[in-house]
Amino acid sequence: MQNIKNIIFDYGNVIFRISFEKAQQGWRELGIKDVESFFGHLQQDPLFDRFDRGQVTAAEFRDSVRLKTGNPALTDQQIDTAWNSMLLGIAPGYHELLLQLKARYRTFLLSNINPIHYDYIMHYLKDEFGFEGNDHLFEKVYYSHFTGMRKPEPAIFESVLNENQLIPQETLFIDDSPQHLAAAEKLGICTYLMKAPDTLIKYFENNGLL
């Protein structure tokens, strides 16, 4: 780890706390029966992949949910509330840690995200912290719905490496999804699986990277 010069961070459950169980409960309450196969940590309906890539608009996503539930009367607000229920927030100390790391390493954010979650999080950052997004916390941010690519597709990792002239062996990628880490490892990137009860703050304190 002493050779690490660059750090790529996932967002959900690495920096921003999320709950797949809450999202599943939200979908269940809207009338979706097979919620585990519809949306989960390790598998999801192809609709979510397309939404992450920006191939589906928010309006098209909501119409697909109405079709899936068989309830055309569902409002945009009902769907957005169910979908955003998984977004729990950022614990104290995380933004300070990210700024500390930015001063020592080249840091990047790489997030699978979609227009509805993006809008919610941007408002959350503004309301809770007075931030205009995450840009000031990293050298560069990559949101999947703006890039047209999503993890674990190799192209999105290659894009980050190539655009910023990063050497894979000097780059650490932190994510909570094993399938994303496996794709990064094939490109020679160092990885770390973040899972509870571990936290980003504990990881950096315990591994001499601060």
Accessible surface in RSA format (square Angstrom, percent):
REM  Atomic radii and reference values for relative SASA: ProtOr
REM  Chains: A
REM  Algorithm: Lee & Richards
REM  Probe-radius: 1.40
REM  Slices: 20
REM RES _ NUM      All-atoms   Total-Side   Main-Chain    Non-polar    All polar
REM                ABS   REL    ABS   REL    ABS   REL    ABS   REL    ABS   REL
RES MET A   1    96.31  49.9  55.11  36.5  41.20  98.1  33.39  28.4  62.91  83.4
RES GLN A   2   154.60  86.4 123.57  90.3  31.02  73.9  64.94 138.2  89.66  68.0
RES ASN A   3   112.00  77.2 107.02 103.4   4.98  12.0  21.57  51.9  90.43  87.4
RES ILE A   4    12.53   7.1   2.47   1.8  10.06  24.3   2.47   1.8  10.06  27.3
RES LYS A   5   122.21  59.6 116.47  71.5   5.74  13.7  74.09  66.7  48.13  51.3
RES ASN A   6     6.07   4.2   6.07   5.9   0.00   0.0   0.00   0.0   6.07   5.9
RES ILE A   7     0.00   0.0   0.00   0.0   0.00   0.0   0.00   0.0   0.00   0.0
RES ILE A   8     0.25   0.1   0.25   0.2   0.00   0.0   0.25   0.2   0.00   0.0
RES PHE A   9     0.02   0.0   0.02   0.0   0.00   0.0   0.02   0.0   0.00   0.0
RES ASP A  10    10.01   7.0  10.01  10.0   0.00   0.0   0.00   0.0  10.01  10.0
RES TYR A  11     4.95   2.3   4.95   2.8   0.00   0.0   4.95   3.7   0.00   0.0
RES GLY A  12    15.66  19.3   0.00   N/A  15.66  19.3  11.06  30.3   4.60  10.3
RES ASN A  13    52.52  36.2  36.92  35.7  15.60  37.6  12.01  28.9  40.51  39.2
RES VAL A  14     4.69   3.1   0.00   0.0   4.69  11.3   1.24   1.1   3.45   9.4
RES ILE A  15     3.62   2.1   0.80   0.6   2.82   6.8   1.64   1.2   1.98   5.4
RES PHE A  16     1.48   0.7   1.40   0.9   0.08   0.2   1.48   0.9   0.00   0.0
RES ARG A  17   116.76  49.0 116.67  59.5   0.08   0.2  51.58  70.5  65.18  39.5
RES ILE A  18    28.84  16.4  18.94  14.1   9.90  23.8  18.94  13.6   9.90  26.9
RES SER A  19    15.91  13.4  13.04  17.4   2.87   6.6  10.20  21.7   5.71   8.0
RES PHE A  20    34.07  17.0  33.41  20.7   0.66   1.7  33.41  20.3   0.66   1.9
RES GLU A  21   125.86  72.3 119.91  90.7   5.95  14.2  62.31 120.5  63.55  51.9
RES LYS A  22   106.17  51.8 101.06  62.0   5.11  12.2  51.23  46.1  54.94  58.5
RES ALA A  23     0.00   0.0   0.00   0.0   0.00   0.0   0.00   0.0   0.00   0.0
RES GLN A  24    29.84  16.7  29.84  21.8   0.00   0.0   1.59   3.4  28.25  21.4
RES GLN A  25    78.90  44.1  78.90  57.7   0.00   0.0  35.87  76.3  43.04  32.6
RES GLY A  26     8.00   9.9   0.00   N/A   8.00   9.9   7.10  19.5   0.90   2.0
RES TRP A  27     0.00   0.0   0.00   0.0   0.00   0.0   0.00   0.0   0.00   0.0
RES ARG A  28   102.27  42.9  91.61  46.7  10.66  25.4  49.83  68.1  52.45  31.8
RES GLU A  29   128.08  73.5  90.76  68.7  37.31  88.8  39.44  76.3  88.63  72.4
RES LEU A  30    25.26  14.1  15.97  11.4   9.29  23.4  18.61  13.1   6.65  17.9
RES GLY A  31    29.27  36.1   0.00   N/A  29.27  36.1  25.09  68.8   4.19   9.4
RES ILE A  32     3.00   1.7   0.03   0.0   2.97   7.2   1.62   1.2   1.38   3.7
RES LYS A  33   180.85  88.2 155.88  95.6  24.97  59.4 122.72 110.5  58.13  61.9
RES ASP A  34    65.77  46.1  57.93  57.7   7.83  18.5  39.52  93.0  26.25  26.2
RES VAL A  35     0.84   0.6   0.84   0.8   0.00   0.0   0.84   0.7   0.00   0.0
RES GLU A  36   101.29  58.2  98.21  74.3   3.08   7.3  58.73 113.6  42.56  34.7
RES SER A  37    54.82  46.3  44.85  59.9   9.97  23.0  38.87  82.8  15.95  22.3
RES PHE A  38     4.32   2.2   1.78   1.1   2.54   6.6   4.32   2.6   0.00   0.0
RES PHE A  39     9.40   4.7   9.40   5.8   0.00   0.0   9.40   5.7   0.00   0.0
RES GLY A  40     9.19  11.3   0.00   N/A   9.19  11.3   5.88  16.1   3.31   7.4
RES HIS A  41    65.81  36.0  51.57  35.8  14.24  36.4  31.91  32.9  33.90  39.4
RES LEU A  42   127.90  71.2 100.13  71.6  27.77  69.8 101.32  71.2  26.59  71.5
RES GLN A  43   106.98  59.8  97.80  71.5   9.18  21.9  40.16  85.5  66.82  50.7
RES GLN A  44    44.01  24.6  23.42  17.1  20.59  49.0  11.11  23.6  32.91  25.0
RES ASP A  45    40.55  28.4  36.60  36.4   3.95   9.3   4.94  11.6  35.61  35.5
RES PRO A  46    82.28  60.0  81.96  74.7   0.32   1.2  82.23  67.9   0.05   0.3
RES LEU A  47     8.98   5.0   8.98   6.4   0.00   0.0   8.98   6.3   0.00   0.0
RES PHE A  48     3.81   1.9   3.35   2.1   0.46   1.2   3.60   2.2   0.20   0.6
RES ASP A  49    33.78  23.7  33.78  33.6   0.00   0.0   2.24   5.3  31.54  31.5
RES ARG A  50    98.98  41.6  98.98  50.5   0.00   0.0  36.64  50.1  62.34  37.8
RES PHE A  51     0.32   0.2   0.32   0.2   0.00   0.0   0.32   0.2   0.00   0.0
RES ASP A  52    12.52   8.8  12.52  12.5   0.00   0.0   0.00   0.0  12.52  12.5
RES ARG A  53    55.39  23.3  50.95  26.0   4.44  10.6   6.33   8.7  49.06  29.7
RES GLY A  54    40.86  50.4   0.00   N/A  40.86  50.4   8.86  24.3  32.00  71.7
RES GLN A  55   108.14  60.5  73.45  53.7  34.69  82.6  36.77  78.3  71.36  54.1
RES VAL A  56    15.46  10.2  13.88  12.6   1.58   3.8  14.13  12.3   1.33   3.6
RES THR A  57    76.98  54.8  71.82  72.8   5.16  12.3  74.33  99.8   2.65   4.0
RES ALA A  58    22.58  20.8  19.77  30.5   2.81   6.4  19.77  27.8   2.81   7.4
RES ALA A  59    60.25  55.4  55.66  85.9   4.58  10.4  57.97  81.6   2.27   6.0
RES GLU A  60    89.88  51.6  87.27  66.0   2.61   6.2  37.38  72.3  52.50  42.9
RES PHE A  61     0.00   0.0   0.00   0.0   0.00   0.0   0.00   0.0   0.00   0.0
RES ARG A  62    37.50  15.7  37.50  19.1   0.00   0.0   0.85   1.2  36.64  22.2
RES ASP A  63    82.84  58.0  77.08  76.7   5.76  13.6  25.92  61.0  56.92  56.8
RES SER A  64    39.86  33.7  32.56  43.5   7.29  16.8  13.27  28.3  26.58  37.2
RES VAL A  65     0.00   0.0   0.00   0.0   0.00   0.0   0.00   0.0   0.00   0.0
RES ARG A  66    40.04  16.8  38.43  19.6   1.61   3.8  17.47  23.9  22.57  13.7
RES LEU A  67   152.49  84.9 134.43  96.2  18.06  45.4 139.39  97.9  13.10  35.2
RES LYS A  68    88.35  43.1  59.78  36.7  28.57  68.0  34.77  31.3  53.58  57.1
RES THR A  69    23.96  17.0   0.09   0.1  23.87  56.9   0.93   1.3  23.03  34.8
RES GLY A  70    60.95  75.2   0.00   N/A  60.95  75.2  32.59  89.4  28.36  63.5
RES ASN A  71    56.05  38.7  54.59  52.8   1.46   3.5  13.54  32.6  42.52  41.1
RES PRO A  72   115.68  84.3  97.09  88.5  18.60  67.6  98.11  81.0  17.57 109.2
RES ALA A  73    82.19  75.6  56.14  86.6  26.04  59.2  67.75  95.4  14.44  38.2
RES LEU A  74    10.63   5.9   6.59   4.7   4.04  10.2   7.15   5.0   3.49   9.4
RES THR A  75    70.45  50.1  65.21  66.1   5.23  12.5  68.03  91.4   2.42   3.7
RES ASP A  76    70.34  49.3  66.72  66.4   3.62   8.6  22.06  51.9  48.29  48.2
RES GLN A  77   123.97  69.3 120.79  88.3   3.18   7.6  56.07 119.3  67.90  51.5
RES GLN A  78    83.84  46.9  77.32  56.5   6.52  15.5  29.61  63.0  54.22  41.1
RES ILE A  79     0.00   0.0   0.00   0.0   0.00   0.0   0.00   0.0   0.00   0.0
RES ASP A  80    24.97  17.5  24.97  24.9   0.00   0.0   5.06  11.9  19.91  19.9
RES THR A  81    78.75  56.0  72.30  73.3   6.45  15.4  68.69  92.3  10.06  15.2
RES ALA A  82     7.95   7.3   3.23   5.0   4.72  10.7   7.65  10.8   0.30   0.8
RES TRP A  83     8.01   3.2   8.01   3.9   0.00   0.0   8.01   4.3   0.00   0.0
RES ASN A  84    21.69  15.0  18.62  18.0   3.06   7.4   5.68  13.7  16.00  15.5
RES SER A  85    41.21  34.8  24.36  32.5  16.85  38.8  36.36  77.4   4.85   6.8
RES MET A  86     7.12   3.7   7.12   4.7   0.00   0.0   7.03   6.0   0.08   0.1
RES LEU A  87    16.39   9.1   5.36   3.8  11.04  27.7   5.36   3.8  11.04  29.7
RES LEU A  88    72.09  40.2  43.98  31.5  28.11  70.7  48.37  34.0  23.73  63.8
RES GLY A  89     1.30   1.6   0.00   N/A   1.30   1.6   1.26   3.4   0.04   0.1
RES ILE A  90    12.64   7.2   0.86   0.6  11.78  28.4   0.86   0.6  11.78  32.0
RES ALA A  91    30.15  27.7  26.62  41.1   3.52   8.0  27.73  39.1   2.41   6.4
RES PRO A  92   128.34  93.5 106.26  96.9  22.08  80.3 118.43  97.8   9.91  61.6
RES GLY A  93    29.98  37.0   0.00   N/A  29.98  37.0  20.54  56.4   9.44  21.1
RES TYR A  94    20.68   9.7  20.54  11.7   0.14   0.4   7.55   5.7  13.12  16.2
RES HIS A  95    10.76   5.9   9.72   6.8   1.04   2.7   6.90   7.1   3.86   4.5
RES GLU A  96   117.65  67.5 110.78  83.8   6.87  16.4  65.03 125.8  52.62  43.0
RES LEU A  97    10.10   5.6   6.95   5.0   3.15   7.9   8.99   6.3   1.11   3.0
RES LEU A  98     1.88   1.0   1.41   1.0   0.48   1.2   1.41   1.0   0.48   1.3
RES LEU A  99    81.97  45.7  75.03  53.7   6.94  17.4  75.34  52.9   6.63  17.8
RES GLN A 100   100.86  56.4  89.60  65.5  11.27  26.8  37.92  80.7  62.95  47.7
RES LEU A 101     0.80   0.4   0.55   0.4   0.24   0.6   0.80   0.6   0.00   0.0
RES LYS A 102    77.53  37.8  64.98  39.9  12.55  29.9  38.15  34.3  39.38  41.9
RES ALA A 103    95.56  87.9  49.74  76.8  45.82 104.2  61.84  87.1  33.72  89.3
RES ARG A 104   139.92  58.7 107.17  54.6  32.75  78.0  45.16  61.7  94.77  57.4
RES TYR A 105    21.44  10.0  11.04   6.3  10.40  27.1  13.02   9.8   8.43  10.4
RES ARG A 106    89.90  37.7  86.88  44.3   3.02   7.2  49.34  67.4  40.56  24.6
RES THR A 107     1.43   1.0   1.20   1.2   0.23   0.5   1.20   1.6   0.23   0.3
RES PHE A 108     0.09   0.0   0.09   0.1   0.00   0.0   0.09   0.1   0.00   0.0
RES LEU A 109     0.00   0.0   0.00   0.0   0.00   0.0   0.00   0.0   0.00   0.0
RES LEU A 110     0.15   0.1   0.15   0.1   0.00   0.0   0.15   0.1   0.00   0.0
RES SER A 111     4.37   3.7   4.29   5.7   0.09   0.2   0.09   0.2   4.29   6.0
RES ASN A 112    35.20  24.3  12.84  12.4  22.36  53.8  12.00  28.9  23.20  22.4
RES ILE A 113     6.94   4.0   5.73   4.3   1.22   2.9   6.94   5.0   0.00   0.0
RES ASN A 114     3.26   2.2   3.26   3.1   0.00   0.0   0.02   0.0   3.24   3.1
RES PRO A 115    34.02  24.8  32.65  29.8   1.37   5.0  34.02  28.1   0.00   0.0
RES ILE A 116     9.14   5.2   4.51   3.4   4.63  11.2   7.67   5.5   1.47   4.0
RES HIS A 117    13.08   7.1  13.08   9.1   0.00   0.0   2.85   2.9  10.23  11.9
RES TYR A 118    48.76  22.8  48.76  27.7   0.00   0.0  19.44  14.6  29.32  36.1
RES ASP A 119    78.48  55.0  77.37  77.0   1.11   2.6  18.71  44.0  59.77  59.6
RES TYR A 120    87.46  40.8  79.86  45.4   7.60  19.8  50.21  37.7  37.25  45.9
RES ILE A 121     5.51   3.1   5.51   4.1   0.00   0.0   5.51   4.0   0.00   0.0
RES MET A 122    36.67  19.0  32.61  21.6   4.06   9.7  25.54  21.7  11.13  14.7
RES HIS A 123   121.46  66.4 120.22  83.6   1.25   3.2  84.33  86.9  37.13  43.2
RES TYR A 124    41.52  19.4  35.46  20.2   6.06  15.8  32.20  24.2   9.33  11.5
RES LEU A 125     0.00   0.0   0.00   0.0   0.00   0.0   0.00   0.0   0.00   0.0
RES LYS A 126   102.42  50.0  95.58  58.6   6.84  16.3  62.99  56.7  39.43  42.0
RES ASP A 127   114.55  80.2  78.13  77.8  36.43  86.1  27.78  65.4  86.77  86.5
RES GLU A 128   111.99  64.3  82.44  62.4  29.55  70.4   6.94  13.4 105.05  85.8
RES PHE A 129    79.57  39.8  51.12  31.7  28.45  74.0  60.40  36.6  19.18  54.9
RES GLY A 130    51.02  62.9   0.00   N/A  51.02  62.9  25.27  69.3  25.75  57.7
RES PHE A 131    45.01  22.5  41.92  26.0   3.10   8.1  44.44  26.9   0.58   1.7
RES GLU A 132   134.08  77.0 108.34  82.0  25.74  61.3  65.57 126.8  68.51  55.9
RES GLY A 133     5.85   7.2   0.00   N/A   5.85   7.2   3.23   8.9   2.62   5.9
RES ASN A 134     0.80   0.6   0.75   0.7   0.06   0.1   0.00   0.0   0.80   0.8
RES ASP A 135    90.12  63.1  81.43  81.0   8.69  20.5  33.20  78.1  56.91  56.8
RES HIS A 136    75.91  41.5  63.93  44.4  11.98  30.7  64.83  66.8  11.09  12.9
RES LEU A 137     0.64   0.4   0.41   0.3   0.23   0.6   0.41   0.3   0.23   0.6
RES PHE A 138     2.68   1.3   0.24   0.2   2.43   6.3   0.24   0.1   2.43   7.0
RES GLU A 139    84.19  48.3  54.25  41.0  29.95  71.3  34.55  66.8  49.65  40.5
RES LYS A 140    89.76  43.8  84.31  51.7   5.45  13.0  56.11  50.5  33.65  35.8
RES VAL A 141    26.62  17.5  13.45  12.2  13.16  31.7  13.45  11.7  13.16  35.7
RES TYR A 142    11.22   5.2   9.65   5.5   1.57   4.1  11.22   8.4   0.00   0.0
RES TYR A 143    11.92   5.6   9.94   5.7   1.98   5.2   9.49   7.1   2.43   3.0
RES SER A 144     0.00   0.0   0.00   0.0   0.00   0.0   0.00   0.0   0.00   0.0
RES HIS A 145    24.18  13.2   9.80   6.8  14.38  36.8   7.92   8.2  16.26  18.9
RES PHE A 146   129.97  65.0  94.53  58.6  35.43  92.2  97.98  59.4  31.99  91.5
RES THR A 147    45.32  32.2  16.60  16.8  28.73  68.5  24.90  33.4  20.42  30.9
RES GLY A 148    36.37  44.8   0.00   N/A  36.37  44.8  21.40  58.7  14.97  33.5
RES MET A 149    46.47  24.1  46.47  30.8   0.00   0.0  34.45  29.3  12.02  15.9
RES ARG A 150    26.71  11.2  26.71  13.6   0.00   0.0   0.41   0.6  26.30  15.9
RES LYS A 151     1.24   0.6   1.24   0.8   0.00   0.0   0.26   0.2   0.98   1.0
RES PRO A 152    46.24  33.7  42.58  38.8   3.65  13.3  42.58  35.2   3.65  22.7
RES GLU A 153    47.16  27.1  44.54  33.7   2.62   6.2  34.55  66.8  12.61  10.3
RES PRO A 154    76.22  55.6  76.22  69.5   0.00   0.0  76.22  62.9   0.00   0.0
RES ALA A 155    46.93  43.2  41.89  64.6   5.04  11.5  42.70  60.1   4.23  11.2
RES ILE A 156     0.47   0.3   0.47   0.4   0.00   0.0   0.47   0.3   0.00   0.0
RES PHE A 157     0.23   0.1   0.00   0.0   0.23   0.6   0.23   0.1   0.00   0.0
RES GLU A 158    71.57  41.1  71.13  53.8   0.44   1.0  19.23  37.2  52.34  42.7
RES SER A 159    23.20  19.6  15.50  20.7   7.70  17.7  15.55  33.1   7.64  10.7
RES VAL A 160     0.11   0.1   0.11   0.1   0.00   0.0   0.11   0.1   0.00   0.0
RES LEU A 161    13.24   7.4  12.08   8.6   1.15   2.9  12.29   8.6   0.95   2.5
RES ASN A 162   110.60  76.3  92.00  88.9  18.59  44.8  30.02  72.3  80.58  77.9
RES GLU A 163   100.75  57.8  63.45  48.0  37.30  88.8  40.68  78.7  60.06  49.0
RES ASN A 164    15.62  10.8   9.56   9.2   6.07  14.6   4.36  10.5  11.26  10.9
RES GLN A 165   161.51  90.3 134.45  98.3  27.06  64.4  45.65  97.2 115.86  87.9
RES LEU A 166    12.58   7.0   0.49   0.3  12.09  30.4   1.68   1.2  10.89  29.3
RES ILE A 167    91.19  51.9  89.60  66.8   1.59   3.8  90.17  64.9   1.02   2.8
RES PRO A 168    31.10  22.7  31.10  28.4   0.00   0.0  31.10  25.7   0.00   0.0
RES GLN A 169   109.92  61.5 102.99  75.3   6.93  16.5  56.53 120.3  53.39  40.5
RES GLU A 170    38.17  21.9  38.17  28.9   0.00   0.0   7.40  14.3  30.76  25.1
RES THR A 171     0.00   0.0   0.00   0.0   0.00   0.0   0.00   0.0   0.00   0.0
RES LEU A 172     0.88   0.5   0.88   0.6   0.00   0.0   0.88   0.6   0.00   0.0
RES PHE A 173     0.00   0.0   0.00   0.0   0.00   0.0   0.00   0.0   0.00   0.0
RES ILE A 174     0.00   0.0   0.00   0.0   0.00   0.0   0.00   0.0   0.00   0.0
RES ASP A 175     0.13   0.1   0.13   0.1   0.00   0.0   0.00   0.0   0.13   0.1
RES ASP A 176    14.93  10.5  10.76  10.7   4.16   9.8   4.39  10.3  10.54  10.5
RES SER A 177     6.22   5.3   6.22   8.3   0.00   0.0   0.00   0.0   6.22   8.7
RES PRO A 178    66.40  48.4  60.70  55.3   5.71  20.7  62.61  51.7   3.80  23.6
RES GLN A 179    62.60  35.0  52.63  38.5   9.97  23.7  45.71  97.3  16.89  12.8
RES HIS A 180    16.62   9.1  16.62  11.6   0.00   0.0  13.20  13.6   3.41   4.0
RES LEU A 181    10.78   6.0  10.78   7.7   0.00   0.0  10.78   7.6   0.00   0.0
RES ALA A 182    46.66  42.9  43.39  67.0   3.28   7.5  45.42  64.0   1.24   3.3
RES ALA A 183    13.26  12.2   8.23  12.7   5.03  11.4  11.57  16.3   1.69   4.5
RES ALA A 184     0.00   0.0   0.00   0.0   0.00   0.0   0.00   0.0   0.00   0.0
RES GLU A 185    93.70  53.8  77.69  58.8  16.01  38.1  26.97  52.2  66.73  54.5
RES LYS A 186   180.29  88.0 141.73  87.0  38.55  91.8  92.87  83.6  87.42  93.1
RES LEU A 187    49.53  27.6  33.05  23.6  16.48  41.4  39.06  27.4  10.46  28.2
RES GLY A 188    29.54  36.4   0.00   N/A  29.54  36.4  22.47  61.7   7.06  15.8
RES ILE A 189     5.11   2.9   0.05   0.0   5.05  12.2   0.23   0.2   4.87  13.2
RES CYS A 190    45.09  34.1  36.76  41.0   8.33  19.6  15.01  38.0  30.08  32.4
RES THR A 191    35.17  25.0   7.41   7.5  27.76  66.2   0.00   0.0  35.17  53.2
RES TYR A 192    67.88  31.7  64.88  36.9   3.00   7.8  45.07  33.9  22.81  28.1
RES LEU A 193    54.52  30.4  45.26  32.4   9.26  23.3  45.26  31.8   9.26  24.9
RES MET A 194     5.54   2.9   4.42   2.9   1.12   2.7   4.42   3.8   1.12   1.5
RES LYS A 195   139.56  68.1 131.48  80.7   8.08  19.2  86.94  78.3  52.61  56.0
RES ALA A 196    95.58  87.9  65.14 100.5  30.44  69.2  66.67  93.9  28.91  76.6
RES PRO A 197   116.46  84.9 106.60  97.2   9.85  35.8 112.96  93.3   3.50  21.7
RES ASP A 198    38.53  27.0  25.27  25.1  13.26  31.4  20.86  49.1  17.67  17.6
RES THR A 199    43.99  31.3  41.33  41.9   2.65   6.3  41.42  55.6   2.56   3.9
RES LEU A 200     0.43   0.2   0.00   0.0   0.43   1.1   0.00   0.0   0.43   1.2
RES ILE A 201    47.61  27.1  47.60  35.5   0.01   0.0  47.60  34.3   0.01   0.0
RES LYS A 202    99.31  48.4  99.01  60.7   0.30   0.7  62.56  56.3  36.75  39.1
RES TYR A 203    10.43   4.9   8.24   4.7   2.18   5.7   6.25   4.7   4.17   5.1
RES PHE A 204     0.48   0.2   0.00   0.0   0.48   1.3   0.00   0.0   0.48   1.4
RES GLU A 205   112.72  64.7  83.06  62.8  29.66  70.6  26.88  52.0  85.84  70.1
RES ASN A 206   119.12  82.1  82.91  80.1  36.21  87.2  25.70  61.9  93.42  90.3
RES ASN A 207    60.93  42.0  45.55  44.0  15.38  37.0   8.87  21.4  52.06  50.3
RES GLY A 208    50.88  62.8   0.00   N/A  50.88  62.8  36.83 101.1  14.05  31.5
RES LEU A 209     4.24   2.4   4.08   2.9   0.15   0.4   4.24   3.0   0.00   0.0
RES LEU A 210    69.55  38.7  33.29  23.8  36.26  91.2  44.97  31.6  24.59  66.2
END  Absolute sums over single chains surface
CHAIN  1 A    10027.5       8077.0       1950.4       5533.8       4493.7
END  Absolute sums over all chains
TOTAL         10027.5       8077.0       1950.4       5533.8       4493.7
